[in-house]
Structures are given as structure tokens and as C-alpha cells.
Amino acid sequence: MKVPFSPLQLTWDITNRCPARCIHCYNASDRDGGSVGDWSPELVEGVLEDIVRTRPLTLGIGGGDPLVLKELPGLVRAIYAPTCPRLSSGQTVSCSAGSGT
């Protein structure tokens, strides 16, 4: 299905895990001793496809602390592989083959 427009911003709360446990944060992140589950690989794959298909102008990845996910670098590469992203500083990343970005 072709998307008629690209959203200006998309935010993906990819995990609830966070080691900080800040009292002011909206993320409960296992404060009450309950388990916090992550997304299944199938669901992640579907979300990745949707992100690439809709091509939002900006993408925020949050939730708890996405940096706790060992899969995060691969997910970011999967999102940006078909496009040439623009960094928040306004500089364009080199998308040429073999550039390592």
C-alpha cells in the first residue's frame, strides 16, 4: 500500500527497559517488580517495514533507554539503509557504498 504523504515525525518507544528508574519519568520500567517485555522479532520487523515505507521526516527512538538494546545499531541500519539520513546538526551522512555509514 502506497502512503500518500510522509509524516513529519514518528516516535517509536522500542523498549521499556531502563536502568535509571527516575522518579519523574513516565516509564514505569519495572518499578513495581513486574517483568517488562520487549517486542517480538516479528513485530519489530513489521514496524521497521512500516517506518521505511512511510519515510517520516524525523524519527525518534525512545521508550525506556533504547541504548540498552544490543540490537539497536542493526535496527538503525535497517531503517536508514534505503535512504540517506540527515543528522540533527543538519549535516548529511555519506550514503556511498563502502562508506561505513
C-alpha positions as CSV (number, residue, x, y, z in Angstrom):
1,M,0.0,0.0,0.0
2,K,1.4,3.4,-1.0
3,V,1.4,6.1,1.7
4,P,0.0,9.4,0.2
5,F,2.4,11.5,2.4
6,S,5.2,11.2,4.8
7,P,4.6,12.1,8.5
8,L,6.6,14.9,9.9
9,Q,7.6,12.9,13.0
10,L,7.3,9.4,14.2
11,T,8.3,8.2,17.7
12,W,8.9,4.6,18.4
13,D,9.0,3.6,22.1
14,I,11.1,0.5,21.3
15,T,11.6,-0.7,24.9
16,N,10.5,-0.1,28.5
17,R,13.8,-1.2,29.9
18,C,15.8,1.5,31.6
19,P,18.4,1.2,34.4
20,A,17.8,4.8,35.7
21,R,14.4,4.4,37.4
22,C,13.9,8.2,37.5
23,I,11.0,9.1,39.8
24,H,9.8,11.8,37.4
25,C,9.8,9.6,34.3
26,Y,6.5,8.4,32.7
27,N,8.1,5.0,32.1
28,A,7.4,2.6,35.0
29,S,10.2,0.3,33.8
30,D,9.7,-2.5,36.2
31,R,9.4,-0.2,39.3
32,D,6.8,-2.5,40.9
33,G,8.8,-5.7,40.3
34,G,6.8,-6.8,37.3
35,S,8.5,-8.0,34.2
36,V,9.0,-5.7,31.2
37,G,8.8,-7.5,27.9
38,D,10.4,-6.4,24.7
39,W,8.9,-6.6,21.2
40,S,9.0,-9.9,19.4
41,P,11.3,-10.1,16.4
42,E,8.3,-10.5,14.1
43,L,6.7,-7.3,15.4
44,V,10.0,-5.4,15.2
45,E,10.3,-6.5,11.5
46,G,6.8,-5.2,10.8
47,V,7.5,-1.9,12.5
48,L,10.7,-1.5,10.6
49,E,8.9,-2.1,7.3
50,D,6.3,0.5,8.2
51,I,8.9,3.1,9.1
52,V,10.8,2.6,5.8
53,R,7.6,2.6,3.8
54,T,6.2,5.8,5.4
55,R,9.6,7.7,5.4
56,P,8.9,10.1,8.3
57,L,10.9,13.4,8.2
58,T,12.2,12.7,11.7
59,L,12.3,9.5,13.7
60,G,12.6,9.4,17.5
61,I,13.6,6.2,19.1
62,G,12.8,6.1,22.8
63,G,10.8,4.3,25.4
64,G,12.9,3.4,28.4
65,D,16.6,3.6,27.3
66,P,17.0,2.3,23.8
67,L,20.8,2.1,24.3
68,V,20.2,-1.0,26.5
69,L,19.2,-2.9,23.3
70,K,22.1,-4.8,21.8
71,E,20.1,-4.9,18.6
72,L,19.8,-1.1,18.3
73,P,22.7,-0.5,15.8
74,G,21.3,-3.1,13.5
75,L,17.8,-1.6,13.7
76,V,19.1,1.8,12.9
77,R,21.0,0.5,9.9
78,A,17.8,-1.3,8.7
79,I,15.8,1.9,8.9
80,Y,18.3,4.1,7.1
81,A,19.7,1.6,4.6
82,P,17.2,2.6,1.9
83,T,17.6,6.3,2.5
84,C,20.2,8.9,3.1
85,P,19.5,10.3,6.6
86,R,20.1,13.8,7.8
87,L,21.6,14.3,11.2
88,S,20.1,16.6,13.7
89,S,23.0,19.0,13.2
90,G,21.9,19.4,9.6
91,Q,24.8,17.5,8.0
92,T,24.1,14.8,5.5
93,V,25.6,11.3,6.1
94,S,27.5,9.8,3.2
95,C,25.5,7.0,1.7
96,S,28.0,5.9,-0.8
97,A,28.9,2.2,-0.9
98,G,31.7,1.2,1.4
99,S,31.5,4.5,3.5
100,G,30.7,2.5,6.6
101,T,27.6,4.7,7.4
